[in-house]
Amino acid sequence: MIRLTFVALLSVLLIPCVADAKECWSLSNMKGQSAVSSEGYAFHADTFSNPMILCFDGTTGSVSGDDTQFTMFGTSPLAGWAQNKGAELFEVYQVDRTTGKVLFTKTRIGSKSLLPGLPDIIGSFVGDAVKMKYVPAGN
């Protein structure tokens, strides 16, 4: 009985350590295609110039510079949805751990409700993903 109690207590104490474990990836060199409503959604080559940090954290995750609330689906997809006034944003990141690549899609509609003349957008990108050995502060 004492052994069972000890094992149960140890399990409860270790759960927070597992739950707090984050897996973070440095994302860079994002290249792809995007289209905006003001140009009839004609796709053109596009890039992201700023590197990002993506962190998986249990059932949620985060992306640096992005205040969207994200949810994990399985072990790789990280999806987020945000609404501001009449605008809606949907983003999906997926890390291919085998090839060291990140796949990223983004759509936003209702943009004019935020700022007159702001176009709606869709984009799809592929970039480099490098697993980080430490978890940056604030992520």
C-alpha positions in Angstrom: 0.0 0.0 0.0 2.8 2.4 0.8 4.5 1.6 -2.5 1.3 2.3 -4.4 0.8 5.6 -2.5 4.4 6.6 -3.3 4.0 5.9 -7.0 0.7 7.8 -7.1 2.3 10.8 -5.3 5.3 10.8 -7.6 3.0 10.7 -10.7 1.0 13.7 -9.5 4.2 15.6 -8.8 5.7 14.9 -12.2 2.6 15.8 -14.3 3.3 19.6 -14.1 6.9 19.0 -15.4 5.5 17.2 -18.4 2.8 19.7 -19.0 5.2 22.6 -18.8 7.6 21.1 -21.4 7.6 23.3 -24.5 8.9 22.4 -27.9 10.0 25.5 -29.8 11.1 26.0 -33.4 12.9 28.9 -35.1 11.1 29.7 -38.4 12.8 31.6 -41.2 13.2 31.8 -45.0 9.4 31.8 -45.5 8.5 31.8 -49.2 5.3 31.3 -51.0 2.3 32.9 -52.6 -0.3 35.4 -51.5 -3.3 37.1 -53.0 -5.3 40.2 -51.9 -8.9 41.1 -52.6 -7.9 44.5 -54.0 -6.1 42.7 -56.9 -8.8 40.2 -57.6 -7.1 37.5 -55.6 -4.4 37.1 -58.2 -1.5 35.1 -56.6 2.0 36.4 -56.6 5.3 35.4 -55.0 5.7 36.6 -51.4 8.0 36.2 -48.4 8.3 36.8 -44.7 11.4 38.8 -43.8 11.2 38.5 -40.0 12.1 35.2 -38.4 9.5 33.8 -35.9 9.5 31.4 -33.0 6.8 28.8 -32.9 6.2 26.9 -29.6 4.0 23.8 -29.0 2.8 23.7 -25.4 0.6 20.8 -24.6 -2.7 21.4 -26.3 -1.9 25.0 -27.2 1.0 26.9 -28.8 2.2 30.4 -29.7 4.0 32.2 -32.5 6.2 35.2 -31.7 4.7 38.5 -32.9 1.2 37.0 -33.2 -1.4 37.4 -30.5 -3.8 34.8 -32.1 -5.0 32.1 -29.7 -3.7 28.8 -31.1 -4.8 25.2 -30.5 -2.8 22.0 -31.4 -4.4 19.3 -33.4 -2.4 16.1 -33.2 1.4 16.5 -32.8 2.0 19.1 -35.5 -0.8 21.3 -36.7 -1.2 24.6 -34.7 -4.3 26.5 -35.8 -5.6 29.9 -34.6 -8.6 32.0 -35.2 -9.1 35.6 -34.2 -11.9 38.1 -34.7 -11.7 41.9 -34.4 -14.9 43.9 -35.2 -16.0 42.3 -38.5 -12.6 40.9 -39.5 -11.8 37.2 -39.1 -8.3 35.7 -39.3 -7.4 32.0 -39.6 -3.8 30.7 -39.5 -2.4 27.2 -39.6 1.3 26.3 -38.9 2.5 22.7 -39.4 6.1 21.6 -38.7 7.5 18.8 -40.8 10.0 17.4 -38.3 11.5 15.0 -40.9 12.5 17.6 -43.4 12.9 20.6 -41.1 10.2 22.6 -42.9 7.2 24.6 -41.7 4.0 25.0 -43.7 2.0 28.1 -43.1 -1.4 29.3 -44.4 -3.2 32.5 -43.5 -6.6 33.9 -44.5 -8.3 37.1 -43.4 -11.7 38.4 -44.5 -13.7 41.5 -43.4 -10.5 43.6 -43.3 -12.3 46.8 -44.3 -14.1 46.8 -40.9 -10.7 47.4 -39.3 -9.4 50.0 -41.7 -11.0 51.3 -44.9 -9.1 50.1 -47.9 -7.4 47.2 -46.1 -7.7 44.2 -48.4 -8.7 40.7 -47.5 -5.8 38.2 -48.0 -4.9 34.6 -48.4 -1.4 33.2 -48.3 0.5 29.9 -48.3 4.2 29.6 -47.4 7.0 27.1 -46.8 10.0 27.9 -44.6 12.9 26.5 -42.6 12.1 25.1 -39.1 15.0 24.5 -36.7 14.2 22.9 -33.3 15.5 25.1 -30.5 17.5 23.6 -27.6 16.1 26.0 -25.1 12.7 27.7 -24.5 13.0 31.5 -24.9 11.8 33.7 -22.1 8.2 34.8 -22.6 7.3 31.8 -24.8 
